[in-house]
Amino acid sequence: MEDIKNRKLIWCKGGLFLLLGVGSSILLMLQAPTLSVCLLLMLSVWAFCRAYYFAFYVIERYVDSSYRFSGLISFARYALRKNRSPEGPEASSSGEKTRKQ
C-alpha cells in the first residue's frame, strides 16, 4: 500500500480518526453512563496515547536512533527482536550526541 501524500486526504484521515474516537466514546457513555466508566474511558485513552508516543517517539529518539517505525506491527516486531541496537542517540562512534535534545 502506498503512503498518502495528498494533504487534504491526510487531514481527512485525521478528522475521521477523531470522529471515530468521539463517536465511540459517546456511544459507550450512553450505554453505561456512570462516573467510573467515564474515568476508565479517559484513563484508557490517555494510556494508549502515551503507549503510542513511547513506541514511535521515545524509542527512536532516546533508545535506538536507527529504528524507524512504519506501524504497530513494525514496532511489535522490533520489540520482540532479540538483537535490537543497543545504541541510543548519546552513543555514537565519536562519543557525541547524534541529536540535540
Secondary structure in CASP SS format (residue, H / E / C, confidence):
PFRMAT SS
TARGET T0000
AUTHOR 0000-0000-0000
METHOD secondary structure of the structure
MODEL  1
M C 1.00
E C 1.00
D C 1.00
I C 1.00
K C 1.00
N C 1.00
R H 1.00
K H 1.00
L H 1.00
I H 1.00
W H 1.00
C H 1.00
K H 1.00
G H 1.00
G H 1.00
L H 1.00
F H 1.00
L H 1.00
L H 1.00
L H 1.00
G H 1.00
V H 1.00
G H 1.00
S H 1.00
S H 1.00
I H 1.00
L H 1.00
L H 1.00
M H 1.00
L H 1.00
Q H 1.00
A C 1.00
P C 1.00
T C 1.00
L H 1.00
S H 1.00
V H 1.00
C H 1.00
L H 1.00
L H 1.00
L H 1.00
M H 1.00
L H 1.00
S H 1.00
V H 1.00
W H 1.00
A H 1.00
F H 1.00
C H 1.00
R H 1.00
A H 1.00
Y H 1.00
Y H 1.00
F H 1.00
A H 1.00
F H 1.00
Y H 1.00
V H 1.00
I H 1.00
E H 1.00
R H 1.00
Y H 1.00
V H 1.00
D C 1.00
S C 1.00
S C 1.00
Y C 1.00
R C 1.00
F C 1.00
S C 1.00
G C 1.00
L H 1.00
I H 1.00
S H 1.00
F H 1.00
A H 1.00
R H 1.00
Y H 1.00
A H 1.00
L H 1.00
R C 1.00
K C 1.00
N C 1.00
R C 1.00
S C 1.00
P C 1.00
E C 1.00
G C 1.00
P C 1.00
E C 1.00
A C 1.00
S C 1.00
S C 1.00
S C 1.00
G C 1.00
E C 1.00
K C 1.00
T C 1.00
R C 1.00
K C 1.00
Q C 1.00
END
